[in-house]
Amino acid sequence: MAQYLAEVDGVFAALADATRRDVIRRLGRGPTSVGDLAREFPMTLPSFMKHVRTLESNGLIRTVKVGRVRTCVLNRERLALVDDWLAEQRAMWEERTDRLENLVDELMEEKR
C-alpha cells in the first residue's frame, strides 16, 4: 500500500506542473522527439530536459534513443494509476454522501 501511495504521489507531483501536463497532452497524439517537443516551449533545452526526466522517472513517459535522436513516448498505462486513485476517492465520497442522505431522510421521517 505504501508503495502504491508513493507512486500516486510521484505521478501527481509530476503532473502538478503545467509544462509537464502540456508534454503529456502533446504525447497523447503520438511519440515525438525531444527536440520537436522542446521547440514548443519557451525555455532552454537543459531546462526542458528536467521536465522530461521528471516525467520519465515517474513512469509517465519513456524515452528511446536511436542514433542522436531521443524520442518520447507516453506511457498510457501509468495514467491509469491516477484513474484508479480517483475512482477510489469517488467511491469513498459517494458512500459518505449516501450515508448522509440516509441520515437526513431518517431524521425527516422522525419529524413527521
DSSP file (Angstrom, degrees, kcal/mol; ACC not computed):
  #  RESIDUE AA STRUCTURE BP1 BP2  ACC     N-H-->O    O-->H-N    N-H-->O    O-->H-N    TCO  KAPPA ALPHA  PHI   PSI    X-CA   Y-CA   Z-CA
    1    1 A M     >        0   0    0      0, 0.0     4,-2.5     0, 0.0     5,-0.2   0.000 360.0 360.0 360.0 -42.7    0.0    0.0    0.0
    2    2 A A  H  >  +     0   0    0      1,-0.2     4,-2.2     2,-0.2     5,-0.2   0.892 360.0  50.3 -62.1 -39.4    2.8    2.4    0.9
    3    3 A Q  H  > S+     0   0    0      2,-0.2     4,-2.2     1,-0.2    -1,-0.2   0.914 109.7  51.0 -63.8 -42.7    4.5    1.7   -2.5
    4    4 A Y  H  > S+     0   0    0      1,-0.2     4,-2.5     2,-0.2    -2,-0.2   0.928 111.5  47.1 -59.4 -47.0    1.2    2.4   -4.3
    5    5 A L  H  X S+     0   0    0     -4,-2.5     4,-2.7     1,-0.2    -1,-0.2   0.875 110.3  52.4 -65.6 -37.1    0.7    5.7   -2.5
    6    6 A A  H  X S+     0   0    0     -4,-2.2     4,-2.2     2,-0.2    -1,-0.2   0.894 110.5  48.5 -64.2 -39.2    4.3    6.7   -3.2
    7    7 A E  H  X S+     0   0    0     -4,-2.2     4,-2.3     2,-0.2    -2,-0.2   0.919 111.6  48.7 -66.7 -43.2    3.7    6.0   -6.9
    8    8 A V  H  X S+     0   0    0     -4,-2.5     4,-2.7     1,-0.2     5,-0.2   0.928 110.9  51.4 -61.4 -44.9    0.5    8.0   -6.9
    9    9 A D  H  X S+     0   0    0     -4,-2.7     4,-2.6     1,-0.2    -2,-0.2   0.913 110.1  49.7 -58.0 -44.0    2.3   10.9   -5.1
   10   10 A G  H  X S+     0   0    0     -4,-2.2     4,-2.4     2,-0.2    -1,-0.2   0.905 110.8  48.5 -63.1 -42.5    5.0   10.9   -7.7
   11   11 A V  H  X S+     0   0    0     -4,-2.3     4,-2.1     2,-0.2    -2,-0.2   0.928 113.5  46.7 -65.0 -44.7    2.6   10.9  -10.6
   12   12 A F  H  X S+     0   0    0     -4,-2.7     4,-0.7     2,-0.2    -2,-0.2   0.895 111.4  51.9 -65.2 -38.3    0.6   13.8   -9.1
   13   13 A A  H >< S+     0   0    0     -4,-2.6     3,-0.7    -5,-0.2     4,-0.3   0.914 110.7  48.4 -62.5 -42.1    3.8   15.7   -8.4
   14   14 A A  H >< S+     0   0    0     -4,-2.4     3,-0.8     1,-0.2    -1,-0.2   0.880 113.1  47.6 -65.0 -37.0    4.9   15.2  -12.0
   15   15 A L  H 3< S+     0   0    0     -4,-2.1    -1,-0.2     1,-0.2    -2,-0.2   0.517  90.2  84.5 -82.4  -4.4    1.5   16.4  -13.3
   16   16 A A  T << S+     0   0    0     -3,-0.7     2,-0.4    -4,-0.7    -1,-0.2   0.706  76.6  79.9 -70.6 -18.7    1.5   19.4  -11.0
   17   17 A D  S <> S-     0   0    0     -3,-0.8     4,-2.2    -4,-0.3     5,-0.2  -0.765  74.6-143.2 -96.0 132.9    3.5   21.4  -13.5
   18   18 A A  H  > S+     0   0    0     -2,-0.4     4,-2.4     1,-0.2     5,-0.2   0.867 100.5  54.3 -62.1 -38.4    1.7   23.0  -16.5
   19   19 A T  H  > S+     0   0    0      1,-0.2     4,-2.1     2,-0.2    -1,-0.2   0.931 109.5  47.2 -62.2 -44.5    4.7   22.3  -18.8
   20   20 A R  H  > S+     0   0    0      1,-0.2     4,-2.4     2,-0.2    -1,-0.2   0.882 110.7  51.8 -67.0 -36.5    4.7   18.6  -18.0
   21   21 A R  H  X S+     0   0    0     -4,-2.2     4,-2.7     1,-0.2    -1,-0.2   0.900 109.4  50.9 -64.0 -38.5    0.9   18.4  -18.4
   22   22 A D  H  X S+     0   0    0     -4,-2.4     4,-2.6     2,-0.2    -2,-0.2   0.885 108.6  51.4 -65.2 -37.5    1.3   20.0  -21.8
   23   23 A V  H  X S+     0   0    0     -4,-2.1     4,-2.8     2,-0.2    -2,-0.2   0.935 111.0  47.9 -63.2 -45.5    4.0   17.5  -22.7
   24   24 A I  H  X S+     0   0    0     -4,-2.4     4,-1.2     1,-0.2    -2,-0.2   0.932 111.8  50.2 -59.3 -46.0    1.7   14.7  -21.7
   25   25 A R  H  < S+     0   0    0     -4,-2.7     3,-0.4     1,-0.2     4,-0.4   0.920 112.5  46.9 -59.1 -44.8   -1.1   16.2  -23.8
   26   26 A R  H >< S+     0   0    0     -4,-2.6     3,-1.6     1,-0.2     4,-0.3   0.906 109.6  52.5 -65.6 -41.9    1.2   16.5  -26.8
   27   27 A L  H >< S+     0   0    0     -4,-2.8     3,-1.2     1,-0.3    47,-0.4   0.690  92.5  75.7 -69.6 -16.5    2.5   12.9  -26.5
   28   28 A G  T 3< S+     0   0    0     -4,-1.2    -1,-0.3    -3,-0.4    -2,-0.2   0.737  92.6  54.3 -62.7 -21.5   -1.2   11.8  -26.4
   29   29 A R  T <  S-     0   0    0     -3,-1.6    -1,-0.3    -4,-0.4    -2,-0.2   0.574 128.7 -69.6 -87.7 -10.9   -1.1   12.5  -30.1
   30   30 A G    <   -     0   0    0     -3,-1.2    -1,-0.3    -4,-0.3    42,-0.1  -0.658  67.1 -43.6 140.8 164.4    1.9   10.2  -30.6
   31   31 A P        -     0   0    0      0, 0.0     2,-0.3     0, 0.0    42,-0.2  -0.229  54.9-178.0 -59.9 147.5    5.6    9.8  -30.0
   32   32 A T  E     -A   72   0A   0     40,-1.8    40,-3.3     4,-0.0     2,-0.1  -0.994  29.2-104.5-148.3 147.8    7.8   12.9  -30.6
   33   33 A S  E  >  -A   71   0A   0     -2,-0.3     4,-2.4    38,-0.3    38,-0.3  -0.383  30.6-119.5 -70.9 153.2   11.5   13.7  -30.5
   34   34 A V  H  > S+     0   0    0     36,-2.9     4,-3.2     1,-0.2     5,-0.2   0.906 114.4  55.2 -58.1 -42.2   12.7   15.7  -27.5
   35   35 A G  H  > S+     0   0    0     35,-0.3     4,-1.6     1,-0.2    -1,-0.2   0.915 108.8  45.9 -59.3 -45.3   13.9   18.4  -29.9
   36   36 A D  H  > S+     0   0    0      2,-0.2     4,-0.5     1,-0.2    -1,-0.2   0.904 115.1  47.9 -65.3 -40.9   10.5   18.8  -31.5
   37   37 A L  H >< S+     0   0    0     -4,-2.4     3,-1.6     1,-0.2     4,-0.2   0.937 108.9  53.6 -63.1 -46.0    8.8   18.8  -28.1
   38   38 A A  H >< S+     0   0    0     -4,-3.2     3,-1.9     1,-0.3     5,-0.4   0.829  97.9  64.6 -60.9 -33.8   11.3   21.4  -26.7
   39   39 A R  H 3< S+     0   0    0     -4,-1.6    -1,-0.3     1,-0.3    -2,-0.2   0.745  94.4  61.9 -62.3 -22.2   10.6   23.8  -29.6
   40   40 A E  T << S+     0   0    0     -3,-1.6    -1,-0.3    -4,-0.5    -2,-0.2   0.542  98.7  67.1 -80.4  -6.0    7.0   24.1  -28.4
   41   41 A F  S <  S-     0   0    0     -3,-1.9     2,-2.1    -4,-0.2     7,-0.1  -0.935  81.9-126.3-124.0 139.6    8.1   25.6  -25.1
   42   42 A P  S    S+     0   0    0      0, 0.0     2,-0.3     0, 0.0    -3,-0.1  -0.421  77.1  87.8 -81.8  67.1    9.8   29.0  -24.3
   43   43 A M  S    S-     0   0    0     -2,-2.1    -2,-0.1    -5,-0.4     2,-0.0  -0.964  81.9 -85.1-153.0 167.3   12.8   27.6  -22.3
   44   44 A T     >  -     0   0    0     -2,-0.3     4,-2.4     1,-0.1     5,-0.2  -0.330  41.1-112.2 -72.5 159.5   16.3   26.3  -22.9
   45   45 A L  H  > S+     0   0    0      1,-0.2     4,-2.7     2,-0.2     5,-0.2   0.905 117.0  53.6 -61.3 -43.0   16.8   22.6  -23.8
   46   46 A P  H  > S+     0   0    0      0, 0.0     4,-1.1     0, 0.0    -1,-0.2   0.906 110.6  47.6 -60.4 -38.3   18.5   21.8  -20.4
   47   47 A S  H  > S+     0   0    0      1,-0.2     4,-1.0     2,-0.2     3,-0.5   0.916 112.4  49.2 -65.7 -42.2   15.5   23.3  -18.6
   48   48 A F  H >X S+     0   0    0     -4,-2.4     4,-1.9     1,-0.2     3,-0.6   0.887 104.3  59.5 -63.7 -38.5   13.1   21.3  -20.8
   49   49 A M  H 3X S+     0   0    0     -4,-2.7     4,-2.8     1,-0.2    -1,-0.2   0.799  96.6  61.4 -63.0 -28.5   15.1   18.1  -20.2
   50   50 A K  H 3X S+     0   0    0     -4,-1.1     4,-2.0    -3,-0.5    -1,-0.2   0.898 105.5  47.6 -62.3 -39.1   14.5   18.5  -16.4
   51   51 A H  H <X S+     0   0    0     -4,-1.0     4,-2.4    -3,-0.6    -2,-0.2   0.912 111.1  50.5 -66.3 -42.6   10.8   18.2  -17.2
   52   52 A V  H  X S+     0   0    0     -4,-1.9     4,-2.6     1,-0.2    -2,-0.2   0.927 110.6  49.3 -61.6 -45.0   11.4   15.1  -19.4
   53   53 A R  H  X S+     0   0    0     -4,-2.8     4,-3.1     2,-0.2    -1,-0.2   0.887 109.9  51.6 -63.4 -38.7   13.4   13.5  -16.7
   54   54 A T  H  X S+     0   0    0     -4,-2.0     4,-1.2     2,-0.2     6,-0.2   0.937 112.5  45.1 -62.9 -46.0   10.7   14.1  -14.1
   55   55 A L  H  <>S+     0   0    0     -4,-2.4     5,-2.2     1,-0.2     6,-1.0   0.899 116.3  46.8 -63.4 -40.5    8.0   12.6  -16.3
   56   56 A E  H ><5S+     0   0    0     -4,-2.6     3,-1.7     1,-0.2    -2,-0.2   0.911 108.8  53.1 -69.9 -42.2   10.3    9.7  -17.1
   57   57 A S  H 3<5S+     0   0    0     -4,-3.1    -1,-0.2     1,-0.3    -2,-0.2   0.755 110.3  49.2 -67.8 -21.7   11.3    9.0  -13.5
   58   58 A N  T 3<5S-     0   0    0     -4,-1.2    -1,-0.3    -5,-0.2    -2,-0.2   0.292 117.0-114.7 -98.3   9.1    7.7    8.9  -12.5
   59   59 A G  T < 5S+     0   0    0     -3,-1.7    19,-0.3     2,-0.2    -3,-0.2   0.561  82.8 119.4  77.5   9.3    6.9    6.4  -15.3
   60   60 A L  S   <S+     0   0    0     -5,-2.2    15,-3.0    -6,-0.2     2,-0.3   0.798  82.6  13.1 -78.9 -27.5    4.6    8.8  -17.3
   61   61 A I  E     -B   74   0A   0     -6,-1.0     2,-0.3    13,-0.3    -2,-0.2  -0.926  65.1-151.7-136.3 164.6    6.8    8.7  -20.4
   62   62 A R  E     -B   73   0A   0     11,-2.3    11,-2.6    -2,-0.3     2,-0.4  -0.974  12.9-144.6-131.5 152.7    9.7    6.6  -21.6
   63   63 A T  E     -B   72   0A   0     -2,-0.3     2,-0.4     9,-0.2     9,-0.2  -0.913   7.6-164.2-119.0 146.7   12.4    7.8  -23.9
   64   64 A V  E     -B   71   0A   0      7,-2.4     7,-3.1    -2,-0.4     2,-0.6  -0.996   9.1-150.8-129.2 128.2   14.2    5.8  -26.6
   65   65 A K  E     +B   70   0A   0     -2,-0.4     2,-0.5     5,-0.2     5,-0.2  -0.888  16.0 175.8-105.3 123.9   17.4    6.9  -28.2
   66   66 A V  E >   -B   69   0A   0      3,-2.7     3,-2.0    -2,-0.6     2,-0.4  -0.968  68.8 -44.7-124.4 112.4   18.2    5.9  -31.7
   67   67 A G  T 3  S-     0   0    0     -2,-0.5    -2,-0.0     1,-0.3     0, 0.0  -0.531 124.0 -23.8  65.2-122.9   21.4    7.5  -33.0
   68   68 A R  T 3  S+     0   0    0     -2,-0.4     2,-0.6    -3,-0.1    -1,-0.3   0.403 119.5  93.6-100.1   1.3   21.3   11.1  -31.9
   69   69 A V  E <   - B   0  66A   0     -3,-2.0    -3,-2.7   -35,-0.0     2,-0.6  -0.849  55.7-162.2-104.4 124.1   17.5   11.3  -31.6
   70   70 A R  E     - B   0  65A   0     -2,-0.6   -36,-2.9    -5,-0.2     2,-0.4  -0.913  12.9-160.8-103.3 122.3   15.8   10.8  -28.3
   71   71 A T  E     -AB  33  64A   0     -7,-3.1    -7,-2.4    -2,-0.6     2,-0.4  -0.861   6.6-143.7-107.9 136.5   12.1   10.1  -28.8
   72   72 A C  E     -AB  32  63A   0    -40,-3.3   -40,-1.8    -2,-0.4     2,-0.4  -0.812  15.2-171.4 -99.1 137.7    9.5   10.4  -26.0
   73   73 A V  E     - B   0  62A   0    -11,-2.6   -11,-2.3    -2,-0.4     2,-0.2  -0.996  23.9-120.5-130.1 133.0    6.5    8.0  -25.8
   74   74 A L  E     - B   0  61A   0    -47,-0.4     2,-1.0    -2,-0.4   -13,-0.3  -0.507  13.6-143.5 -71.9 135.6    3.6    8.4  -23.5
   75   75 A N    >>  -     0   0    0    -15,-3.0     3,-1.0    -2,-0.2     4,-0.9  -0.791  20.7-179.6 -98.5  89.1    3.0    5.5  -21.0
   76   76 A R  H 3> S+     0   0    0     -2,-1.0     4,-0.8     1,-0.3     3,-0.4   0.808  75.8  63.6 -61.2 -31.6   -0.8    5.5  -21.0
   77   77 A E  H >4 S+     0   0    0      1,-0.2     3,-0.6     2,-0.2     4,-0.4   0.844  97.0  57.1 -63.5 -32.9   -0.9    2.6  -18.5
   78   78 A R  H X> S+     0   0    0     -3,-1.0     3,-1.3   -19,-0.3     4,-0.6   0.844  98.7  59.6 -68.6 -31.9    0.8    4.8  -15.9
   79   79 A L  H >X S+     0   0    0     -4,-0.9     4,-1.7    -3,-0.4     3,-0.5   0.760  91.3  70.3 -66.2 -22.4   -2.1    7.3  -16.3
   80   80 A A  H <X S+     0   0    0     -4,-0.8     4,-2.9    -3,-0.6    -1,-0.3   0.778  87.1  66.0 -63.8 -25.6   -4.4    4.5  -15.2
   81   81 A L  H <> S+     0   0    0     -3,-1.3     4,-2.2    -4,-0.4    -1,-0.2   0.909 103.0  45.2 -60.6 -42.4   -2.8    4.9  -11.7
   82   82 A V  H <X S+     0   0    0     -4,-0.6     4,-2.7    -3,-0.5    -2,-0.2   0.915 112.3  51.6 -66.2 -43.4   -4.4    8.3  -11.5
   83   83 A D  H  X S+     0   0    0     -4,-1.7     4,-2.2     1,-0.2    -2,-0.2   0.908 110.3  48.8 -60.2 -43.2   -7.7    7.0  -12.8
   84   84 A D  H  X S+     0   0    0     -4,-2.9     4,-2.2     2,-0.2    -1,-0.2   0.922 111.6  49.0 -62.8 -44.9   -7.7    4.2  -10.2
   85   85 A W  H  X S+     0   0    0     -4,-2.2     4,-2.3     1,-0.2    -2,-0.2   0.922 111.7  49.1 -62.6 -44.1   -6.9    6.6   -7.4
   86   86 A L  H  X S+     0   0    0     -4,-2.7     4,-2.8     1,-0.2    -1,-0.2   0.882 109.0  53.1 -63.5 -37.8   -9.7    9.0   -8.5
   87   87 A A  H  X S+     0   0    0     -4,-2.2     4,-2.4    -5,-0.2    -1,-0.2   0.899 108.7  50.2 -64.2 -40.0  -12.1    6.0   -8.7
   88   88 A E  H  X S+     0   0    0     -4,-2.2     4,-2.2     2,-0.2    -2,-0.2   0.928 112.9  46.1 -61.7 -45.0  -11.3    5.1   -5.1
   89   89 A Q  H  X S+     0   0    0     -4,-2.3     4,-2.6     1,-0.2     5,-0.2   0.916 111.9  51.0 -64.5 -43.2  -11.8    8.6   -3.9
   90   90 A R  H  X S+     0   0    0     -4,-2.8     4,-2.4     1,-0.2    -1,-0.2   0.918 110.8  48.6 -60.8 -44.3  -15.1    8.9   -5.9
   91   91 A A  H  X S+     0   0    0     -4,-2.4     4,-2.2     2,-0.2    -1,-0.2   0.903 111.3  50.4 -63.4 -41.9  -16.4    5.7   -4.3
   92   92 A M  H  X S+     0   0    0     -4,-2.2     4,-2.1     1,-0.2    -2,-0.2   0.932 113.7  43.9 -62.7 -46.0  -15.5    6.8   -0.8
   93   93 A W  H  X S+     0   0    0     -4,-2.6     4,-2.6     2,-0.2     5,-0.2   0.855 111.5  53.5 -71.2 -33.8  -17.2   10.1   -1.2
   94   94 A E  H  X S+     0   0    0     -4,-2.4     4,-2.3    -5,-0.2    -1,-0.2   0.911 109.2  49.5 -64.5 -40.9  -20.3    8.6   -2.8
   95   95 A E  H  X S+     0   0    0     -4,-2.2     4,-2.3     2,-0.2    -2,-0.2   0.919 112.1  48.6 -62.5 -43.2  -20.6    6.2    0.1
   96   96 A R  H  X S+     0   0    0     -4,-2.1     4,-2.2     1,-0.2    -2,-0.2   0.916 112.6  46.4 -64.9 -43.2  -20.2    9.1    2.6
   97   97 A T  H  X S+     0   0    0     -4,-2.6     4,-2.5     2,-0.2    -1,-0.2   0.860 110.6  54.0 -70.0 -32.4  -22.8   11.2    0.8
   98   98 A D  H  X S+     0   0    0     -4,-2.3     4,-2.4     2,-0.2    -2,-0.2   0.921 109.4  48.0 -63.7 -43.1  -25.2    8.2    0.6
   99   99 A R  H  X S+     0   0    0     -4,-2.3     4,-2.3     2,-0.2    -2,-0.2   0.903 112.1  49.6 -63.6 -40.0  -24.9    7.7    4.3
  100  100 A L  H  X S+     0   0    0     -4,-2.2     4,-2.5     2,-0.2    -2,-0.2   0.913 110.3  50.3 -64.6 -42.1  -25.5   11.4    4.9
  101  101 A E  H  X S+     0   0    0     -4,-2.5     4,-2.5     1,-0.2    -2,-0.2   0.910 110.3  50.0 -61.8 -42.7  -28.6   11.3    2.7
  102  102 A N  H  X S+     0   0    0     -4,-2.4     4,-2.5     2,-0.2    -2,-0.2   0.905 110.4  50.4 -62.5 -41.7  -29.9    8.3    4.6
  103  103 A L  H  X S+     0   0    0     -4,-2.3     4,-2.5     2,-0.2    -2,-0.2   0.923 111.2  47.6 -63.0 -45.1  -29.4   10.0    7.9
  104  104 A V  H  X S+     0   0    0     -4,-2.5     4,-2.4     2,-0.2    -2,-0.2   0.913 111.4  51.2 -62.9 -42.5  -31.2   13.2    6.7
  105  105 A D  H  X S+     0   0    0     -4,-2.5     4,-2.1     1,-0.2    -2,-0.2   0.913 110.7  48.9 -60.6 -42.7  -34.1   11.0    5.3
  106  106 A E  H  X S+     0   0    0     -4,-2.5     4,-2.2     1,-0.2    -2,-0.2   0.913 111.4  49.1 -63.9 -42.4  -34.3    9.2    8.7
  107  107 A L  H  X S+     0   0    0     -4,-2.5     4,-1.5     1,-0.2    -1,-0.2   0.880 110.7  50.5 -65.0 -37.8  -34.4   12.5   10.6
  108  108 A M  H  X S+     0   0    0     -4,-2.4     4,-1.0     1,-0.2    -1,-0.2   0.887 109.6  51.3 -67.1 -38.4  -37.1   13.9    8.3
  109  109 A E  H  < S+     0   0    0     -4,-2.1     3,-0.5     1,-0.2    -2,-0.2   0.901 107.8  52.3 -64.2 -40.7  -39.2   10.7    8.8
  110  110 A E  H  < S+     0   0    0     -4,-2.2    -1,-0.2     1,-0.2    -2,-0.2   0.831 105.9  55.0 -64.8 -31.7  -38.9   11.1   12.6
  111  111 A K  H  <        0   0    0     -4,-1.5    -1,-0.2     1,-0.2    -2,-0.2   0.764 360.0 360.0 -72.6 -25.2  -40.1   14.7   12.4
  112  112 A R     <        0   0    0     -4,-1.0    -1,-0.2    -3,-0.5    -2,-0.2   0.481 360.0 360.0 -78.1 360.0  -43.2   13.7   10.6
